Amino acid sequence: MDIRDYLIDLEGKDWPALLGPWMKELPAAFELWFVSRFGDPFIVLDDGSVHLLDVGRGVLEKLADSREDFVARIDAPGNAESWLLLPLVDRCVA
Protein backbone atom coordinates (compact mmCIF):
# COMPACT_ATOMS: atom_id res chain seq x y z
CA MET A 1 0.00 0.00 0.00
CA ASP A 2 1.22 3.48 -0.84
CA ILE A 3 -0.31 5.87 1.71
CA ARG A 4 -0.18 8.70 -0.85
CA ASP A 5 -2.94 6.94 -2.79
CA TYR A 6 -5.24 7.68 0.16
CA LEU A 7 -4.31 11.33 0.75
CA ILE A 8 -5.16 14.71 -0.72
CA ASP A 9 -2.18 16.70 -2.01
CA LEU A 10 -1.71 19.62 0.40
CA GLU A 11 -0.13 21.91 -2.18
CA GLY A 12 -2.11 24.76 -3.72
CA LYS A 13 -5.03 24.67 -1.31
CA ASP A 14 -6.12 27.35 1.14
CA TRP A 15 -6.12 25.11 4.22
CA PRO A 16 -6.96 27.88 6.73
CA ALA A 17 -10.12 28.63 4.73
CA LEU A 18 -10.94 24.96 4.20
CA LEU A 19 -10.51 24.22 7.90
CA GLY A 20 -12.35 27.40 8.93
CA PRO A 21 -15.67 25.68 9.74
CA TRP A 22 -13.80 23.21 11.95
CA MET A 23 -11.65 25.66 13.91
CA LYS A 24 -13.82 25.36 17.04
CA GLU A 25 -12.99 21.64 17.11
CA LEU A 26 -9.26 22.19 16.61
CA PRO A 27 -6.68 23.39 19.15
CA ALA A 28 -5.32 26.92 18.84
CA ALA A 29 -1.91 25.68 17.65
CA PHE A 30 -1.30 22.68 15.40
CA GLU A 31 0.50 21.56 12.25
CA LEU A 32 -1.50 20.05 9.40
CA TRP A 33 0.37 16.82 8.63
CA PHE A 34 -1.85 15.32 5.92
CA VAL A 35 -5.50 15.00 4.86
CA SER A 36 -7.31 11.81 3.89
CA ARG A 37 -9.18 11.54 0.60
CA PHE A 38 -12.39 11.96 2.58
CA GLY A 39 -11.16 15.32 3.90
CA ASP A 40 -10.20 14.23 7.41
CA PRO A 41 -7.20 16.27 8.61
CA PHE A 42 -4.41 14.60 10.55
CA ILE A 43 -2.77 17.18 12.77
CA VAL A 44 0.25 17.32 15.07
CA LEU A 45 -0.01 19.30 18.29
CA ASP A 46 2.80 21.18 20.00
CA ASP A 47 3.48 18.17 22.23
CA GLY A 48 4.05 16.03 19.09
CA SER A 49 0.87 13.98 19.44
CA VAL A 50 -1.06 13.06 16.29
CA HIS A 51 -4.81 13.60 16.08
CA LEU A 52 -7.49 12.95 13.48
CA LEU A 53 -10.40 15.32 12.93
CA ASP A 54 -13.19 13.03 11.79
CA VAL A 55 -15.27 15.54 9.83
CA GLY A 56 -18.12 13.06 9.46
CA ARG A 57 -18.60 12.84 13.20
CA GLY A 58 -17.14 16.24 14.13
CA VAL A 59 -14.78 14.60 16.61
CA LEU A 60 -11.08 15.20 17.24
CA GLU A 61 -9.43 11.91 18.20
CA LYS A 62 -5.90 11.32 19.48
CA LEU A 63 -4.29 8.51 17.49
CA ALA A 64 -0.68 8.50 18.68
CA ASP A 65 1.77 10.15 21.07
CA SER A 66 4.12 11.10 18.20
CA ARG A 67 4.64 10.77 14.45
CA GLU A 68 6.86 7.76 15.09
CA ASP A 69 4.15 6.18 17.25
CA PHE A 70 1.60 6.88 14.50
CA VAL A 71 3.81 5.21 11.86
CA ALA A 72 4.12 2.13 14.08
CA ARG A 73 0.40 2.06 14.93
CA ILE A 74 -0.99 2.54 11.42
CA ASP A 75 0.25 -0.93 10.50
CA ALA A 76 -1.72 -2.58 13.32
CA PRO A 77 -4.71 -4.56 12.04
CA GLY A 78 -7.64 -2.30 11.20
CA ASN A 79 -5.97 1.07 11.87
CA ALA A 80 -5.16 2.11 8.31
CA GLU A 81 -8.54 0.86 7.14
CA SER A 82 -10.33 2.86 9.81
CA TRP A 83 -8.21 6.03 9.90
CA LEU A 84 -7.89 6.45 6.11
CA LEU A 85 -11.13 4.70 5.11
CA LEU A 86 -9.15 2.47 2.73
CA PRO A 87 -12.06 0.25 1.62
CA LEU A 88 -14.24 3.25 0.80
CA VAL A 89 -11.47 4.98 -1.15
CA ASP A 90 -10.76 1.78 -3.06
CA ARG A 91 -14.45 1.40 -3.98
CA CYS A 92 -14.70 5.04 -5.10
CA VAL A 93 -11.57 4.73 -7.26
CA ALA A 94 -12.86 1.46 -8.78
C-alpha positions as CSV (number, residue, x, y, z in Angstrom):
1,M,0.0,0.0,0.0
2,D,1.2,3.5,-0.8
3,I,-0.3,5.9,1.7
4,R,-0.2,8.7,-0.8
5,D,-2.9,6.9,-2.8
6,Y,-5.2,7.7,0.2
7,L,-4.3,11.3,0.8
8,I,-5.2,14.7,-0.7
9,D,-2.2,16.7,-2.0
10,L,-1.7,19.6,0.4
11,E,-0.1,21.9,-2.2
12,G,-2.1,24.8,-3.7
13,K,-5.0,24.7,-1.3
14,D,-6.1,27.3,1.1
15,W,-6.1,25.1,4.2
16,P,-7.0,27.9,6.7
17,A,-10.1,28.6,4.7
18,L,-10.9,25.0,4.2
19,L,-10.5,24.2,7.9
20,G,-12.3,27.4,8.9
21,P,-15.7,25.7,9.7
22,W,-13.8,23.2,11.9
23,M,-11.6,25.7,13.9
24,K,-13.8,25.4,17.0
25,E,-13.0,21.6,17.1
26,L,-9.3,22.2,16.6
27,P,-6.7,23.4,19.1
28,A,-5.3,26.9,18.8
29,A,-1.9,25.7,17.7
30,F,-1.3,22.7,15.4
31,E,0.5,21.6,12.2
32,L,-1.5,20.1,9.4
33,W,0.4,16.8,8.6
34,F,-1.8,15.3,5.9
35,V,-5.5,15.0,4.9
36,S,-7.3,11.8,3.9
37,R,-9.2,11.5,0.6
38,F,-12.4,12.0,2.6
39,G,-11.2,15.3,3.9
40,D,-10.2,14.2,7.4
41,P,-7.2,16.3,8.6
42,F,-4.4,14.6,10.5
43,I,-2.8,17.2,12.8
44,V,0.3,17.3,15.1
45,L,0.0,19.3,18.3
46,D,2.8,21.2,20.0
47,D,3.5,18.2,22.2
48,G,4.0,16.0,19.1
49,S,0.9,14.0,19.4
50,V,-1.1,13.1,16.3
51,H,-4.8,13.6,16.1
52,L,-7.5,12.9,13.5
53,L,-10.4,15.3,12.9
54,D,-13.2,13.0,11.8
55,V,-15.3,15.5,9.8
56,G,-18.1,13.1,9.5
57,R,-18.6,12.8,13.2
58,G,-17.1,16.2,14.1
59,V,-14.8,14.6,16.6
60,L,-11.1,15.2,17.2
61,E,-9.4,11.9,18.2
62,K,-5.9,11.3,19.5
63,L,-4.3,8.5,17.5
64,A,-0.7,8.5,18.7
65,D,1.8,10.2,21.1
66,S,4.1,11.1,18.2
67,R,4.6,10.8,14.5
68,E,6.9,7.8,15.1
69,D,4.2,6.2,17.2
70,F,1.6,6.9,14.5
71,V,3.8,5.2,11.9
72,A,4.1,2.1,14.1
73,R,0.4,2.1,14.9
74,I,-1.0,2.5,11.4
75,D,0.3,-0.9,10.5
76,A,-1.7,-2.6,13.3
77,P,-4.7,-4.6,12.0
78,G,-7.6,-2.3,11.2
79,N,-6.0,1.1,11.9
80,A,-5.2,2.1,8.3
81,E,-8.5,0.9,7.1
82,S,-10.3,2.9,9.8
83,W,-8.2,6.0,9.9
84,L,-7.9,6.5,6.1
85,L,-11.1,4.7,5.1
86,L,-9.2,2.5,2.7
87,P,-12.1,0.2,1.6
88,L,-14.2,3.3,0.8
89,V,-11.5,5.0,-1.2
90,D,-10.8,1.8,-3.1
91,R,-14.4,1.4,-4.0
92,C,-14.7,5.0,-5.1
93,V,-11.6,4.7,-7.3
94,A,-12.9,1.5,-8.8
